[in-house]
């Protein structure tokens, strides 16, 4: 299992369109991927659009990204790149 704290650097946080794009990025990996609020109160499947929309992450917030599977390192890196405003390439 790979776990990393990542700062959301998307201009408008994870509103509808960025959340949908994050789900698309997460869905390219075989690993199970979860995003969790830094205080641990909310944990959602990164491949679920409803889950991602419910998180309501704002720009500047930290999120814990956890991945488990055969491509967990690449999955966490891809999510980190996306949340930092870069386009991940797989």
N, C-alpha and C positions, 0 to 999 in steps of 0.2 A: 504494500500500500504506500502510495506517495501522497504527502500532505504539504500544502504551502499556503502561507498568508499572502494575499495579493491585494494591492490597492486598485480600486476602480478609478480609471483615469479617462473614462469616456465622458465627453462634454456634458451630456444630459443624463448620465447614469444609465440604469437599465430600464428605460421606458420601453414601450411596446416593440418598436423596430429593433433596437439593439438587443433586447431579450430574445426575440425570434432569431436573430443572427447568431447569438450565443448558443441557442439550442441547435442550430445547424452545425456550428463548429463542433460542439460536443458530440453530435450524432455521427461524426466522421470517425470516431474512435470506438473500439470494441469495449474498452474498460467501462466499468460503472463509475460515473462521475457525479459528485455531490458538491453543492455550494452551501456553506453554512455561515450564518452571521457570526461576527467575531465574538459576540457574547454567548454564542451557542444556543440561542433561543429558537432559531429558525434554521432548518436544514431541508434542502430540496434537491431533487434529481435534476441535474443540469440538462437532461434531455427532455424535460417536461416544460412545455411552454406555459402552462398554467402555474406550475411551481415557480418558474423564473419570474413571471409577472407578479406573483404574490410576494416576492422578496422585496421589491421596490428599492433596490440599491441605488444610492445617490453617488455622484462623482465625489471622490475623496474618501469614501468609506472603504474599510478593509473587509475582505471576505476570505474565509478558509475554503480552499479547493482541495478536495480529496478524490483520488482516483485509485481504482483497484482493477487490475487486469494485465493482460500481456503487453499493452502499450501505455501503461499508466504514466510513465515519465513523459512521453510525447503528449499525452492528453493534458497533463497539468501545464506543460509548456505552451501548448496551443491555447488553452483557456487564459493563461497569464498574458500571452501576446495580445489576444483579443481585448481583454479587460484593460490593458495598458494603451489601447488605441492603435495597435499594430495589427495588420492582417496576418493571421497564422497561415503557414503553408505546410501542408502535410504531404 
